């Protein structure tokens, strides 16, 4: 099992929590690949303090892009199954074991996510992000939302490489959504476990809060690329709403996004 964390300007607490959450998994046989871009801070001293032989740290000498970072992680991965975690999020201890069991039992599934528990900077739970579970439900949801959370995904290396890896870089943090759409367009099945196995951190310095308008623009462009002329009324209405959100200030967009996507009930218990 390979796990990839891409990082730039690592937070001294959040990054260490993310790394330790992988090293403390119930699944012990894994490699943790850290793909770092140059910045004012370095992950090296933080990783040296952890000192686990399963860590493989690659510090790129020049600034590139998140798309290129993610693709370098795929190239360095030795295993066929690759899990992803963002550098400010936390994986539950049994995340990898449960995803691995599912992927082995369902060889037809190319990518598998989980539900998300949303946490604040201090780690307190604010609610949950619910995603569709079954492959037909996930595929149907692609025209509406990004139905697989990037920091919770596990996918098959050979399939992603066959399809050209991550490609979309016009707007931030939407390269995963485009990849899922491309996978589905080529007939790959996508699914989610019905458990919140990743803690998704919302904090002022995170990309989720600082680049919301860009994320919206990328989402709109990808939808129009893959689903133009094939959207139902619900999907068309949501697309219109997303275009209207671009006229609002980012702090208000974040509040609306959290209000619409956040649920208090834990997945699997509704």
Secondary structure, DSSP 4 states (H G I P E B T S, - for coil): -EEEEEEES--TTHHHHHHHHHHT-S--S-EEEEEEE--SS-SHHHHHHH--TTEEEEE-SS---HHHHHHHHHHH--SSEEEE--TT-EE-TTHHHHHHHHHHH-TTEEEEEEEEEEE-TT--EEEEE----SHHHHHHHTTTS--S-GGG-EEEHHHHHHTTS----SSTT-HHHHHHHHHHHTT-EEEEEEEEEEEEE--TTSHHHHSHHHHHHHHHHHHHHHHTT---HHHHHHHHHHHHHTTS-HHHHHHHHHHHHEESSPTT--
